[in-house]
Amino acid sequence: MQPCPTPFNLADAVLSAGRATPDKIALAVLGPARADRWSFARLEAAVRAMAGGLLAQGLVAGDRVLLRLGNTAEFPVAFLGAIAAGLIPVPTAEGLTPVELDRITPIIAPKAILAAPGITCPSDPDCPVLSDLTTLAAHAPADFAMGDPERLAYIVFTSGSSGRPKAVAHAHRALWARRMMWEGWYGLRHTDRVLHAGAFNWTFTLGTGLLDPWTIGATALIPAPGTAPDTLALLLKRHDATIFAAAPGVFRKLLQGAAPLDLPKLRHGLAAGEKLPESLRARWQGATGTPIHEALGMSECSTFISGSPARPAPKGSLGYPQPGRRIAILAEDGTPTAQGETGILAIHRSDPGLMLGYLADQTPDLPLVGEWFVTGDLVSQTPEGALDYHGRRDDLLTTGGFRIAPLEIEAAFQDAPGLGDCAALALPVKAETEVIALAYSGTASPDTLAALASTRLARYKHPRLYIPLPALPRTANGKLDRRALAQLLKDRP
């Protein structure tokens, strides 16, 4: 891949392709009755006006701005407007509580908070809360602050494996690196209409649903807040979506609907956020006639392993390292594993999409093992170069001295009659004793599931408990929330 040009501004690069087609729709927020449509010209004008409005508040380049905004057009305008001005936006999940906000705010030390009405803010912010975004976005436009592509552009939070929020600092060059996904995952074209089912503050939505379509000059389609999952099929058809991106759980919900999935303009789906079950991929293909291309990534580097229209993933695998990515599979001691052995996926420090580091004392720190950033994902590589996924190192279950990936257990039940969701976890049953449990939704019976286990899993991998639930807890973006599930089962009577 060619080096990122310099000087560079992420917001300028996102909007540059749209200048050739100023009247084309860049963004449509799809409501139940009508869509809020933004042309590329309107979007850029709003971004530059927001940049001017923020600078007029006395903010200066490098200042951090906490975003407390919902799934409306104000979000990308504020995010890109801050970056255009040389400020550092910090998008956060709409549903965070004051306690959670009070935990992360000192990490970033914001100079201002942009807040939509009704969305929680830190309990005692030590900076101005700017809630009149209409006035901010009506200011005289500012020019794009150009500079070194290595400088800090934005910060996102991830809980990682620890459950404690970490501030992930990204450079302006992160946008340039995303071009490796255009062919390596999306098969993205300027004529595409990309509908993403996630919330704007999720990095998957922010990148795949907004920034990448705009950077190539395509249209982003986003469901309005409160859109019911069972209406997504109608929106996909009504608005001629050519690419549909979502967490696997959203694809599953669409397949549970009573109406057939008639999506004549759809070329393919994109899945990320958690492992896509092979049976779900096959069901979607059968129902729509279109494939789902899966990707593995993380907030620290976005996606970098994927199947694509040009190179579909072999059955059961994640796909291939995207062209331009340099990866390794490492043993626990940091040495490379032998071909075919399971190890920890790592990405080279030179990857242009890799974060600057986690914020520590206001300075990004990039933890490395030699030249590698270690992800915590367990994979093995086939002779053809595809990667098979074996779960997260921190999610592994231990029983009888064996370590087992939950995904391996869950895969045995994916086609069980009447099964909705399922998740395997270690469940304490008495002091110092844990057993493997399978929590599940749907009408399947424990006896049916146990019978499947007896034919598909070694004895030590069998769940000892089958726990039916009305639904498994999921995040706002449709990802299985394993921590919430473990707490739910721990607290049950």
C-alpha positions in Angstrom: 0.0 0.0 0.0 1.2 3.5 -0.8 2.2 5.6 2.2 -0.4 8.1 3.5 0.0 11.4 1.8 1.1 14.4 3.8 -0.1 16.9 4.9 -3.3 15.1 5.7 -6.6 15.6 7.5 -8.9 12.6 8.1 -12.1 14.7 7.6 -10.9 16.3 4.4 -10.0 12.9 3.0 -13.4 11.5 3.9 -15.2 14.2 2.1 -12.9 14.7 -0.9 -14.5 12.2 -3.2 -18.0 13.7 -2.7 -16.8 17.0 -4.2 -17.1 15.5 -7.7 -20.8 14.7 -7.1 -22.0 17.5 -4.7 -25.7 16.8 -5.2 -25.4 13.0 -4.6 -26.9 11.7 -1.4 -24.1 11.0 1.1 -26.2 10.0 4.1 -29.9 9.0 4.5 -31.1 8.4 8.1 -34.1 6.1 7.5 -37.1 6.9 9.6 -40.5 5.1 9.5 -42.2 7.6 7.3 -39.3 9.5 5.6 -35.6 9.7 5.3 -33.4 12.6 6.5 -31.2 13.0 3.4 -27.8 14.8 3.2 -26.0 15.5 0.0 -22.3 15.5 -0.1 -22.3 19.3 -0.5 -24.6 19.7 2.6 -22.5 17.3 4.6 -19.3 19.1 3.9 -20.8 22.5 4.6 -22.1 21.3 7.9 -18.8 19.7 8.9 -16.8 22.9 8.1 -19.4 25.0 9.9 -19.2 22.8 13.0 -15.4 23.1 12.9 -15.8 26.9 12.8 -18.3 26.8 15.7 -16.1 24.7 17.9 -13.1 26.9 17.3 -15.2 29.9 18.1 -15.7 28.4 21.6 -12.1 29.0 22.3 -11.0 25.4 21.6 -7.6 24.9 20.0 -5.9 22.2 18.0 -5.3 19.1 20.1 -8.1 19.7 22.6 -10.3 16.7 23.3 -14.1 16.8 22.8 -16.3 14.2 24.4 -19.3 13.3 22.2 -22.5 12.4 23.9 -24.8 12.2 20.9 -27.4 9.8 19.5 -27.8 8.0 16.2 -28.7 11.2 14.3 -26.8 13.1 11.6 -25.4 15.4 14.4 -23.0 12.6 15.3 -20.9 12.4 12.1 -21.1 16.1 11.6 -19.7 16.7 15.1 -17.1 13.9 14.7 -15.8 15.1 11.4 -16.2 18.8 12.3 -13.9 18.3 15.4 -11.3 16.5 13.3 -11.5 19.1 10.5 -10.6 21.8 13.1 -7.7 19.8 14.5 -9.6 18.8 17.7 -9.8 15.2 19.0 -13.3 13.8 19.2 -14.1 11.0 21.6 -17.3 9.2 20.6 -19.0 7.2 23.4 -22.0 4.9 23.7 -25.3 6.7 24.2 -26.3 4.4 27.1 -23.4 5.0 29.4 -24.3 5.9 33.0 -22.9 8.8 35.0 -20.8 6.3 36.9 -19.3 4.9 33.7 -18.7 8.4 32.3 -17.1 9.5 35.5 -14.7 6.6 35.1 -13.5 7.4 31.6 -13.7 11.2 31.6 -10.5 11.8 33.6 -8.6 9.5 31.2 -9.2 11.9 28.2 -9.5 15.2 30.1 -11.9 16.8 27.6 -12.1 20.6 27.1 -15.7 20.4 26.0 -18.7 18.0 25.8 -21.1 18.0 22.9 -24.4 16.7 24.2 -27.7 16.0 22.6 -30.8 16.6 24.8 -31.7 13.7 27.1 -28.4 11.9 26.8 -26.5 11.5 30.1 -23.3 13.5 30.8 -20.6 13.1 33.4 -22.0 13.9 36.9 -19.8 16.9 37.5 -18.1 17.9 34.2 -15.1 20.1 34.6 -15.6 21.6 31.2 -18.4 23.3 29.2 -21.3 21.2 28.0 -22.3 22.4 24.5 -25.9 21.3 23.7 -26.9 23.9 21.1 -25.4 22.1 18.2 -27.7 23.9 15.7 -26.0 27.2 16.5 -22.6 25.6 16.4 -23.3 24.2 13.0 -24.5 27.6 11.7 -21.1 29.2 12.2 -18.8 30.5 9.4 -16.9 27.6 8.0 -13.3 26.8 9.0 -10.6 25.4 6.8 -9.3 21.9 7.3 -6.4 21.7 9.7 -3.8 19.8 7.6 -0.7 18.2 9.2 1.3 15.1 9.9 -0.8 11.9 9.3 0.8 10.4 12.4 -0.7 12.9 14.7 -3.7 12.0 17.0 -7.1 12.3 15.3 -9.7 10.6 17.5 -10.1 8.4 20.6 -12.5 5.5 21.1 -13.0 3.3 24.2 -12.8 -0.4 24.3 -13.2 -2.8 27.3 -10.9 -5.3 25.7 -10.5 -8.5 27.7 -10.2 -6.8 31.1 -13.7 -5.3 31.4 -12.0 -2.0 32.2 -12.4 0.7 29.6 -9.3 1.6 27.6 -8.8 4.7 25.6 -7.6 3.8 22.1 -5.8 6.6 20.3 -5.9 6.7 16.5 -3.9 8.7 14.1 -5.2 10.5 11.0 -3.5 7.8 8.9 -6.1 5.2 10.2 -8.5 6.4 7.5 -5.9 5.8 4.8 -5.3 2.3 6.0 -9.0 1.5 5.6 -8.6 1.4 1.9 -7.2 -2.1 2.3 -10.7 -3.1 3.2 -12.3 -1.8 0.1 -11.3 -4.9 -1.9 -10.0 -7.0 0.9 -13.5 -7.2 2.5 -16.2 -5.0 1.0 -15.8 -5.1 -2.7 -16.8 -1.4 -2.3 -17.8 0.7 -5.3 -18.7 4.4 -5.5 -22.2 3.3 -6.7 -22.9 1.3 -3.6 -25.6 2.1 -1.1 -24.4 0.7 2.3 -26.9 0.1 5.1 -25.4 -0.5 8.5 -27.6 -1.7 11.4 -25.3 -0.5 14.2 -25.2 2.7 16.2 -22.9 5.5 15.0 -20.6 5.3 18.1 -19.7 1.7 17.4 -16.4 1.6 15.5 -17.8 -1.0 13.0 -20.6 1.4 12.1 -18.4 4.5 12.2 -15.9 3.1 9.7 -17.8 0.6 7.6 -21.2 2.4 7.7 -20.0 6.0 7.2 -16.4 6.8 6.7 -15.6 4.2 4.0 -18.6 4.8 1.8 -18.0 8.6 1.9 -14.3 8.2 1.2 -15.1 6.4 -2.1 -18.1 8.6 -2.9 -20.8 6.0 -2.0 -24.1 6.5 -0.1 -24.5 5.6 3.6 -27.9 4.4 4.8 -28.5 4.3 8.6 -31.8 3.3 10.3 -33.2 6.0 12.5 -33.1 5.6 16.3 -35.7 3.1 17.6 -36.0 1.2 14.3 -37.2 -2.3 15.0 -35.0 -5.1 13.7 -38.0 -6.7 11.9 -38.3 -3.6 9.7 -34.7 -3.7 8.4 -35.7 -6.0 5.5 -38.2 -3.4 4.3 -35.7 -0.6 4.6 -33.1 -2.7 2.7 -35.5 -3.2 -0.2 -37.2 0.2 -0.2 -33.9 2.1 -0.3 -32.1 -0.2 -2.8 -29.3 -1.2 -0.4 -26.5 -3.0 -2.2 -24.4 -3.9 0.9 -25.8 -4.7 4.4 -23.5 -4.6 7.4 -24.4 -5.9 10.9 -23.4 -8.1 13.7 -24.3 -11.8 13.2 -27.2 -11.5 15.7 -29.0 -9.0 13.4 -28.8 -11.4 10.4 -30.3 -14.0 12.7 -33.2 -11.8 13.6 -34.0 -11.0 10.0 -34.1 -14.7 9.2 -36.6 -15.2 12.0 -39.2 -12.9 10.4 -42.3 -14.2 8.8 -41.9 -12.4 5.5 -39.6 -13.6 2.8 -36.3 -11.7 2.3 -36.8 -10.2 -1.1 -33.7 -8.0 -1.6 -33.2 -7.7 -5.3 -30.4 -5.0 -5.2 -28.4 -6.5 -2.4 -25.0 -7.8 -3.5 -23.7 -9.2 -0.2 -23.7 -8.8 3.6 -20.8 -7.9 5.9 -20.5 -9.3 9.4 -18.2 -8.5 12.2 -18.3 -8.0 16.0 -18.4 -11.7 16.8 -17.9 -15.1 15.0 -20.4 -15.8 12.3 -21.8 -19.3 12.6 -21.4 -21.3 9.4 -25.1 -22.4 9.6 -26.2 -18.8 9.8 -24.2 -17.9 6.7 -25.7 -20.8 4.8 -29.3 -19.9 5.9 -28.8 -16.3 4.7 -27.4 -17.5 1.4 -30.4 -19.7 1.0 -33.0 -17.0 1.9 -31.5 -14.1 -0.1 -29.2 -15.6 -2.7 -26.4 -13.4 -1.4 -23.2 -14.3 0.6 -22.1 -12.8 3.9 -18.4 -11.9 4.0 -17.0 -12.0 7.5 -14.2 -10.0 9.0 -12.1 -10.1 12.2 -10.9 -6.9 13.7 -10.7 -4.8 16.9 -11.0 -1.2 18.0 -7.2 -1.0 18.0 -6.8 -1.8 14.3 -10.3 -2.1 12.8 -10.7 -5.2 10.6 -7.7 -6.9 8.9 -8.7 -10.5 8.3 -11.7 -11.2 6.0 -13.3 -12.9 3.1 -14.4 -10.8 0.2 -16.3 -11.0 -3.1 -12.9 -11.3 -4.9 -11.6 -14.0 -2.5 -14.4 -15.6 -0.5 -13.4 -17.3 2.8 -13.2 -21.1 2.6 -16.1 -22.7 4.5 -15.7 -22.4 8.2 -12.8 -20.0 8.1 -12.5 -16.2 8.7 -10.8 -15.6 5.4 -7.4 -14.1 4.6 -5.2 -11.3 5.8 -6.2 -8.3 3.7 -3.6 -7.4 1.0 -1.1 -5.1 2.6 -1.5 -6.6 6.1 1.4 -8.3 7.9 0.4 -10.8 10.5 1.9 -13.5 12.7 0.5 -16.4 14.8 2.5 -16.5 18.0 2.9 -19.0 20.9 2.5 -17.9 24.5 6.2 -17.1 24.6 6.0 -14.8 21.6 7.7 -17.2 19.1 6.0 -18.1 15.8 3.9 -21.3 15.8 4.3 -24.1 13.3 2.0 -24.2 10.3 -1.5 -25.3 11.3 -0.9 -24.9 15.0 -3.2 -22.7 17.0 -1.7 -19.5 18.4 -2.4 -15.9 19.2 -3.0 -13.6 16.2 -0.7 -10.6 16.1 -0.3 -7.7 13.7 2.9 -5.9 12.8 3.6 -2.5 14.4 4.0 -1.0 10.9 0.4 -1.5 9.9 -1.0 2.0 9.1 -4.3 1.2 10.7 -2.8 0.2 14.1 -3.5 2.6 16.9 -1.0 5.0 18.3 -1.6 3.2 21.6 -3.7 3.2 24.8 -3.7 6.5 26.6 -1.7 6.4 29.7 -1.0 9.7 31.5 -2.4 11.5 28.4 0.3 9.9 26.2 -0.4 6.9 23.9 1.5 3.8 24.8 1.6 0.9 22.3 2.2 -2.5 24.0 4.3 -4.8 21.8 5.8 -8.2 21.8 8.9 -7.5 19.8 7.6 -6.0 16.6 4.1 -7.3 17.1 0.8 -6.1 18.6 -0.8 -9.2 20.1 -4.6 -9.3 19.7 -5.7 -12.1 22.1 -7.6 -13.9 19.3 -6.7 -17.6 18.8 -6.3 -18.7 15.2 -4.6 -21.3 13.0 -3.6 -21.0 9.4 -4.5 -23.4 6.6 -2.0 -24.4 4.0 -3.9 -22.1 1.6 -3.4 -19.1 3.9 -6.9 -18.8 5.3 -7.3 -18.4 9.1 -9.5 -20.6 11.3 -10.8 -18.9 14.4 -10.7 -20.5 17.8 -12.1 -17.8 20.0 -10.5 -15.4 22.5 -7.7 -16.4 24.7 -9.5 -14.9 27.7 -12.8 -16.7 26.8 -11.4 -20.2 27.0 -13.1 -22.6 29.3 -11.1 -25.0 31.4 -12.5 -28.4 32.5 -10.7 -31.6 33.5 -7.3 -30.0 32.6 -8.5 -29.2 29.0 -8.9 -25.7 27.6 -11.9 -25.4 25.2 -13.1 -22.5 23.0 -16.7 -21.7 23.6 -17.2 -21.3 19.9 -16.3 -25.0 19.4 -19.1 -26.0 21.8 -21.6 -23.5 20.4 -21.0 -24.7 16.8 -22.3 -28.2 17.7 -25.8 -26.8 18.3 -26.2 -24.2 15.6 -28.7 -26.3 13.6 -30.6 -27.7 16.5 -34.3 -27.7 15.9 -36.0 -24.8 17.7 -32.7 -23.2 18.9 -32.5 -19.4 18.8 -29.2 -18.2 20.3 -26.8 -20.2 22.4 -23.6 -19.5 24.4 -21.3 -21.8 26.3 -19.7 -20.6 29.5 -18.1 -21.8 32.7 -20.7 -21.6 35.6 -19.8 -22.0 39.3 -22.0 -24.6 41.0 -20.3 -24.7 44.4 -17.1 -23.5 46.0 -14.1 -24.0 43.7 -16.2 -26.0 41.2 -17.3 -24.9 37.7 -19.0 -26.8 35.0 -19.6 -26.0 31.3 -23.2 -24.7 30.8 -25.1 -23.9 27.6 -27.5 -20.9 27.9 -29.9 -20.8 25.0 -33.1 -19.3 23.7 -35.8 -20.9 21.6 -38.0 -23.9 22.0 -35.3 -26.6 21.9 -35.4 -29.0 24.8 -32.4 -29.9 27.0 -32.7 -33.5 26.0 -32.5 -32.7 22.3 -29.4 -30.6 22.9 -27.8 -33.2 25.1 -28.4 -35.8 22.4 -26.6 -33.6 19.8 -23.7 -33.1 22.2 -23.3 -36.9 22.6 -22.8 -37.3 18.8 -20.8 -34.1 18.0 -18.5 -33.4 21.0 -16.0 -35.3 23.0 -17.3 -36.1 26.5 -15.2 -33.5 28.3 -16.7 -30.8 26.1 -20.3 -31.7 26.9 -22.3 -29.0 28.8 -23.4 -30.3 32.1 -26.2 -27.7 32.4 -28.6 -26.5 29.7 -30.3 -23.3 30.8 -33.2 -21.9 28.8 -33.7 -18.1 28.7 -36.2 -15.9 27.0 -33.2 -14.2 25.2 -29.5 -14.0 25.5 -28.2 -10.5 26.5 -26.8 -8.5 23.6 -25.3 -5.1 23.2 -27.1 -2.3 21.4 -25.2 -3.4 18.3 -26.3 -7.0 18.4 -23.2 -8.6 19.8 -23.5 -11.3 22.4 -22.6 -9.8 25.8 -20.8 -12.7 27.5 -20.1 -10.8 30.6 -23.7 -9.8 31.1 -24.8 -13.4 30.5 -22.3 -14.7 33.1 -23.7 -12.1 35.6 -27.3 -13.0 34.7 -26.7 -16.6 35.4 -24.7 -15.9 38.6 -27.6 -13.8 40.0 -30.4 -16.2 39.0 -32.3 -17.9 41.9 
